[in-house]
Amino acid sequence: MKLSNGLALNGHPSGRHFLQIPGPSTVPDRILRAMDYPTIDHRGPEFQNLGKSVLSGIRKIFQTESHVVIYPASGTGAWEAALTNTLSPGDLVLMVETGHFATLWKRMAERLGIVVDFVAGDWRRGVDPEIVEQRLAADPGRRYKAVCVVHNETSTGVTSRIAEVRRAIDRAGHPALLLVDSISGLASADYRHDEWGVDVTVSGSQKGLMLPPGLSFNAISAKALEASKTAKLPRAYWEWNEMIASNANGFFPSTPATNLLYGLHEAIAMLLEEGLPNVFARHRRHAAATRAAVHAWGLEVLCANPDEYSPVLTGVLMPDGHNADAFRKIALEKFNLSLGQGLGKVAGKVFRIGHLGDFNDLTLMATLSGIEMTLALAGVPHRKGGVLAAMSSLSGSTDHSSSEADRAVAQLA
Ligand SMILES: *Cc1c(COP(=O)(O)O)cnc(C)c1O
């Protein structure tokens, strides 16, 4: 791989690098070009136009009329902003162990002095709305202040049903806030901050938004904003109210990541040109074709519930006795293809195929070809024909719900 800063690994390979990890995703040329402009005065009138435009445009992507604040930070920073603006030391929250990112968010909450009731999970399923309802219904004293869940669990390829989690909270008649991490879901998987009654949505720039890492977001409901007035966790940089006051005129309290905002402006334009429903359908279709390949190879998809298959990435279990990282190393060295590593509990056992962002049928076919060739090179037991199965899946339909995809898979098996 040749990096543009002159660093190179193993000399120069011709052809493009396939960055098929589930974030950072490939940054399209239109966005690279859009960022390649001089940085401007962030207190001047030209910036004000940019600020107003991205602050209003990003609401369309979250499908919200509420405030969306933008931090120069990775997604982890926006996790901290969501917790510190809404909670007080010693507050109890409900979290669910859907995978590595849910576990990291829990660890952060505990470091901040929040008490976490962590529902154990096997990393193959999403949030069970019934368990949420049971826990909240069994809390007449209203001790839970928030339910914090991950929408698209990037470590496993499982997407939780946030609208159903909302309904579970409502059935229990509980006032807890709903905080959702859609860092890897936003702009790839359907996500509706307002319609689903989410109080704070956390997201980041380097996944569905197709930008480099460095921006993160909080979409904030009126109820969450109200909670911030009494929330006592210490916060300074992350303070929503200062941010929102400056944003009212298109400005930021401290220096914004101006060039990333040029990129964000372009990303919003691209997503709206394609149309969000089309963006989501494209991701579902590529995910279905990916699963068709995995099943045809005779390998197992990590996600155990077809209603929760992720449109963003697919986690694949390696057969016993085969290390996923050794496999990924061959894919990188032979084909200049980066696949996602297994994280936390599933390190070495799982590899992840990112099919998000700036991605089309041929990107998918190249990725799957690279994987099928690597399976052979690595001596991983598998059946041939995964690439063919994915092609049939792509030509069979222009869109795929999970159930359609599963019927296709059943026919192939
Ligand atoms: C990527 C990701 C994070 C972490 O975001 P950073 O930008 O690395 O801080 C958290 N949660 C989920 C679901 C993610 O996909």
The ligand as an SDF file (V2000), in Angstrom:
LIG
                    3D

 15 15  0  0  0  0  0  0  0  0999 V2000
  -16.8870    3.0820   15.1250 C   0  0  0  0  0  0  0  0  0  0  0  0
  -17.8370    2.9040   16.2600 C   0  0  0  0  0  0  0  0  0  0  0  0
  -17.6140    3.4750   17.5160 C   0  0  0  0  0  0  0  0  0  0  0  0
  -16.3630    4.2220   17.8610 C   0  0  0  0  0  0  0  0  0  0  0  0
  -16.2410    5.3790   17.1560 O   0  0  0  0  0  0  0  0  0  0  0  0
  -14.8160    6.1200   17.0680 P   0  0  0  0  0  0  0  0  0  0  0  0
  -15.0320    7.0740   15.9570 O   0  0  0  0  0  0  0  0  0  0  0  0
  -13.8040    5.0400   16.7840 O   0  0  0  0  0  0  0  0  0  0  0  0
  -14.5710    6.7710   18.3750 O   0  0  0  0  0  0  0  0  0  0  0  0
  -18.5790    3.3130   18.4810 C   0  0  0  0  0  0  0  0  0  0  0  0
  -19.7050    2.6110   18.2500 N   0  0  0  0  0  0  0  0  0  0  0  0
  -19.9410    2.0330   17.0710 C   0  0  0  0  0  0  0  0  0  0  0  0
  -21.1970    1.2500   16.8830 C   0  0  0  0  0  0  0  0  0  0  0  0
  -19.0200    2.1530   16.0420 C   0  0  0  0  0  0  0  0  0  0  0  0
  -19.2460    1.5650   14.8570 O   0  0  0  0  0  0  0  0  0  0  0  0
  1  2  1  0
  2  3  1  0
  2 14  2  0
  3  4  1  0
  3 10  2  0
  4  5  1  0
  5  6  1  0
  6  7  2  0
  6  8  1  0
  6  9  1  0
 10 11  1  0
 11 12  2  0
 12 13  1  0
 12 14  1  0
 14 15  1  0
M  END
$$$$
